[in-house]
Amino acid sequence: MLKLDKVSKTYKTGDKALHHACFEVPAGQVVGLIGPSGAGKSTLIRCINRLVEPSSGSIQLGDTELTGLNRRELRRARRRIGMIFQEYALVERLTVMENVLSGRLGYLPAWRSYFRKFTGDDIAQAFSLLDKVGLADYADKRADALSGGQRQRVGIARALEQNPELLLVDEPTASLDPKTSRQIMRLIRSACQERNLPAIINIHDVLLAQQFSDRIIGLRAGEIVFDGPPDALTDDVLTTIYGDEDWTQLRGENGSGDQGEDASGVDLMESA
Ligand SMILES: Nc1ncnc2c1ncn2[C@@H]1O[C@H](COP(=O)(O)OP(=O)(O)OP(=O)(O)O)[C@@H](O)[C@H]1O
């Protein structure tokens, strides 16, 4: 479980990016983090793994208080947090398998990590994950030979290879077309359900967030202004988060046929 208590961040420039964020994410829950540009979504995600140092507040992952950790302890704690990025963050010249296995690097003793000596279990798990994300035949392909959707599948497999306790996902679909975006969200959600893994997904697309999250947290100017189930995102709530807009028309334009899908049990092997 993840617990944030009064987490705030003021950057050196004086920008107050986050103010007193408080929430808990239980095992298995997928949280869609929404809000306008500059609302503090990335800051919130980055405070959790301390890529950004919070100015104050407490962040607990299980029994570990993340804010007080020294560099070495933080390295160990980060092994427990899988990250999925908008731009995939793969090593382009390495193979798909090598990229997935890099999820285990934090677990290897230094000499094994230097020589990239992974265990048989690590390799077996990587094959199984590649199969799960529909890339069983791509293990030996170089990452730079893949499409965006395929790269993001590698990113998901790499994060899961860590056997994380928490997934932090930063705009996973921002560079992808609508169909591929849905496939990627479906894959993340199904992995969380299978592993009882909590996730926080920073996502701009409100409809995708609604469709594939168990819960929505809405940020505006660094404050949490909504925290509730996806179907409670009424036009009034959206206006509170984003300001005035014709939400009915927007839903009509973007939402045809996409509403109400049960994300579980959908074929994950649809090609990317
Ligand atoms: N490194 C930084 N230094 C100073 N200010 C920053 C820094 N990073 C973000 N900010 C400011 O903090 C606020 C929140 O930014 P953040 O990137 O967290 O928002 P966001 O909701 O993720 O936006 P977007 O959706 O556009 O990525 C903004 O006012 C931004 O200008």
The ligand as a Gaussian input file, in Angstrom:
#p B3LYP/6-31G(d) Opt

LIG

0 1
 N       12.041000      21.550000     -12.425000
 C       11.157000      22.523000     -12.194000
 N       11.561000      23.731000     -11.755000
 C       10.672000      24.716000     -11.496000
 N        9.343000      24.593000     -11.674000
 C        8.886000      23.423000     -12.122000
 C        9.762000      22.323000     -12.424000
 N        9.017000      21.282000     -12.856000
 C        7.734000      21.705000     -12.842000
 N        7.652000      22.982000     -12.415000
 C        6.434000      23.783000     -12.245000
 O        5.586000      23.083000     -11.344000
 C        4.226000      23.143000     -11.774000
 C        3.698000      21.720000     -11.977000
 O        4.391000      21.131000     -13.062000
 P        4.176000      19.594000     -13.477000
 O        5.127000      19.317000     -14.596000
 O        4.247000      18.755000     -12.283000
 O        2.659000      19.630000     -14.005000
 P        1.900000      18.553000     -14.901000
 O        0.509000      18.515000     -14.379000
 O        2.629000      17.276000     -14.936000
 O        1.926000      19.249000     -16.318000
 P        1.924000      18.554000     -17.780000
 O        0.610000      17.843000     -17.871000
 O        2.021000      19.711000     -18.712000
 O        3.101000      17.645000     -17.860000
 C        4.221000      24.001000     -13.029000
 O        3.916000      25.320000     -12.650000
 C        5.634000      23.896000     -13.542000
 O        5.994000      25.071000     -14.244000

